[in-house]
Amino acid sequence: MPKIVSCKNLTLGYDRHPAVHHLSFDFQFGSLTAIAGPNGGGKSTLLKGITGSLQPLEGSLEFSNSQSVEVAYLPQLSDVDPSFPVTVIDFISMGLWNDIGSFSGISSSMEDRIYESISSLGLIGYEDRPIGTLSGGEMQRVLFARLLLQDADLVLLDEPFNSIDRQTTDFLLHLILEWHREGRTIIIALHDLEDIRSNFPETLILGREMIAHGRTEEVLTKENLSHAHELCKAFNQHADICSRITPSFF
């Protein structure tokens, strides 16, 4: 299959301090990939690099035919400010921002899409509730409803099952697999190894660098995971900063 994202000697970080370094691999169109590894291993950093919110410190991250690739990103629940004064329906409607723009209104067809998304995630009756009143599982459904509206080719999810019950996890996992069956490329950071083994045919293991990337049954091994943990423990928080910034995100 052709590649949708290609990383070549990619280093990403914050304030020029590398968080992941020298990554070289491709994600293929239509692939379903889990990113595994310890906390601090660089899973969230890589996803932010793919969204473009982090520019490469070194190396490159390129999209194949980037003009036609729509990217949707679901952040961790902890990155969402529940005190933000917005209702559920307004928050979900933000998924249509690229269609609405700054000055256009919401058309009747857009309203239909919004309510289809609300219904699909079991959120009928929640429309006028402030997001700060929601439980973790309810808020995660709201995030998924907003993501659904974006109708993207490439979907990035950062630990979407943290702090939610198993029933909600299974419901959202079913939705993710349905998106993949529709032909979308899915990249998801996960901790639950059994969920990865049962549902994700490809796995990338990070421990500040790439440990392994390939078929899940081949790379998701105790040895690879232990190596990732060891590298994270050995990481020097006071490592030298990168001497240059290469503007190579496309």
Secondary structure, DSSP 8 states (H G I E B T S, - for coil): --EEEEEEEEEEEETTEEEEEEEEEEEETT-EEEEE--TTSSHHHHHHHHHTSS--SEEEEEETTGGG--EEEE--GGGS-TTS--BHHHHHHGGGHHHHTTT----HHHHHHHHHHHHHTT-TT-TTSBGGG--HHHHHHHHHHHHHHH--SEEEEESTTTT--HHHHHHHHHHHHHHHHTT-EEEEE---HHHHHHH-SEEEEESSSEEEEEEHHHH--HHHHHHHHHHHHH--TT----S-----B-
